[in-house]
Amino acid sequence: MKYIIKLEELFLLGLSIFLFSKLDLAWWWYPLLFFTPDLSMLGYLVSSQVGAWVYNAIHFKALSIGLYILGAILVSPPLQLAGLILLGHSSMDRVLGYGLKYSDAFKHTHMGTIGEA
C-alpha cells in the first residue's frame, strides 16, 4: 500500500510543477522556495506536541489546495505559488516516507517510523 501512496504523491509533485509552469513567474521561484515549508519544524524547539501541530498544519494538503484555489479566484500568482510549493513539498516528503507527525516523536508518522524498513 505504501508504494501506491508514494506513486500517487509523485504524481501530485508532478502536478504542482506542471501548474507552476502555467504561472507567469520566473522558473527559479519554485526551487528557491521549495524547502521553506520545512521551517515548520521549528515548532519542535517548543515541544513535540507544538512541533507536530505546526508541521502537520503546514503539510496539510487541504491548505495547499485551498491557497492555490484562492489565488486562482483572486488572480494572485503569489497565493497560487504558495499553494503549489506546499503541495509539491508535502508530496515529495511523502514520496520519501516523511508523513504527517504524531505528537510523541518526530520520527513517528502516518507513513510509519522514519528510518525503519
C-alpha positions as CSV (number, residue, x, y, z in Angstrom):
1,M,0.0,0.0,0.0
2,K,2.9,2.4,0.8
3,Y,4.1,2.1,-2.8
4,I,0.7,3.1,-4.2
5,I,0.6,6.1,-1.9
6,K,4.2,7.1,-2.9
7,L,3.3,6.8,-6.6
8,E,0.2,8.9,-6.1
9,E,2.3,11.5,-4.2
10,L,4.9,11.5,-7.0
11,F,2.1,12.4,-9.5
12,L,1.0,15.2,-7.2
13,L,4.5,16.6,-7.1
14,G,4.5,16.5,-10.9
15,L,1.1,18.2,-10.9
16,S,2.5,21.1,-8.7
17,I,5.4,21.5,-11.1
18,F,3.1,21.5,-14.1
19,L,0.7,24.0,-12.6
20,F,3.6,26.2,-11.7
21,S,4.8,26.2,-15.3
22,K,1.4,27.7,-16.2
23,L,2.0,30.7,-13.9
24,D,3.7,33.8,-15.3
25,L,6.6,33.6,-12.8
26,A,10.3,33.1,-13.2
27,W,11.3,29.4,-13.0
28,W,13.7,29.9,-10.2
29,W,10.9,30.7,-7.7
30,Y,9.9,27.1,-7.4
31,P,13.3,25.6,-6.4
32,L,14.1,28.7,-4.3
33,L,11.0,28.3,-2.1
34,F,10.6,24.5,-2.3
35,F,12.1,23.7,1.2
36,T,10.6,26.7,3.0
37,P,7.7,24.5,4.4
38,D,10.4,22.7,6.5
39,L,10.7,25.8,8.6
40,S,7.6,24.4,10.3
41,M,10.0,22.0,12.1
42,L,11.0,25.0,14.3
43,G,7.9,24.2,16.3
44,Y,9.8,21.2,17.7
45,L,12.0,23.7,19.6
46,V,9.0,24.4,21.8
47,S,7.8,20.8,22.3
48,S,7.0,17.7,20.4
49,Q,3.3,18.5,20.5
50,V,3.7,22.0,19.2
51,G,6.1,20.8,16.6
52,A,3.8,18.1,15.3
53,W,0.8,20.5,15.2
54,V,2.7,23.2,13.3
55,Y,4.4,20.7,10.9
56,N,1.1,19.0,10.2
57,A,-0.8,22.3,9.6
58,I,1.8,23.3,7.0
59,H,2.0,19.9,5.3
60,F,-1.8,19.5,5.2
61,K,-2.8,19.1,1.6
62,A,-6.1,21.0,2.0
63,L,-4.2,24.1,3.0
64,S,-2.1,23.9,-0.2
65,I,-5.1,23.3,-2.4
66,G,-7.1,26.0,-0.7
67,L,-4.3,28.5,-1.2
68,Y,-4.0,27.6,-4.8
69,I,-7.7,27.9,-5.5
70,L,-8.0,31.2,-3.5
71,G,-5.1,32.5,-5.6
72,A,-6.8,31.5,-8.8
73,I,-10.1,33.2,-7.7
74,L,-8.3,36.4,-6.6
75,V,-5.9,36.2,-9.6
76,S,-3.0,36.2,-7.2
77,P,0.1,34.4,-8.5
78,P,1.9,34.6,-5.1
79,L,-1.0,32.8,-3.4
80,Q,-1.1,30.2,-6.2
81,L,2.7,29.8,-5.9
82,A,2.4,29.3,-2.1
83,G,-0.2,26.6,-2.6
84,L,1.9,24.8,-5.3
85,I,5.0,25.0,-3.1
86,L,3.2,23.5,-0.2
87,L,1.6,20.8,-2.4
88,G,4.9,19.9,-4.1
89,H,6.9,19.9,-1.0
90,S,4.5,17.8,1.1
91,S,4.1,15.4,-1.8
92,M,7.9,15.0,-2.1
93,D,8.1,14.4,1.7
94,R,5.6,11.6,1.4
95,V,7.4,10.1,-1.6
96,L,10.5,9.9,0.7
97,G,8.5,8.4,3.5
98,Y,8.1,11.5,5.7
99,G,4.5,11.7,6.7
100,L,2.3,13.8,9.0
101,K,3.7,13.6,12.5
102,Y,2.3,12.1,15.7
103,S,2.9,14.2,18.8
104,D,5.0,11.6,20.6
105,A,8.1,11.8,18.4
106,F,9.3,13.5,15.2
107,K,10.1,10.1,13.5
108,H,6.6,8.7,14.2
109,T,4.5,9.5,11.1
110,H,1.4,8.3,9.4
111,M,3.7,6.7,6.8
112,G,5.4,4.6,9.5
113,T,8.6,5.3,11.5
114,I,11.2,7.3,9.6
115,G,14.3,5.2,9.1
116,E,12.7,1.8,9.6
117,A,12.1,-0.5,6.6
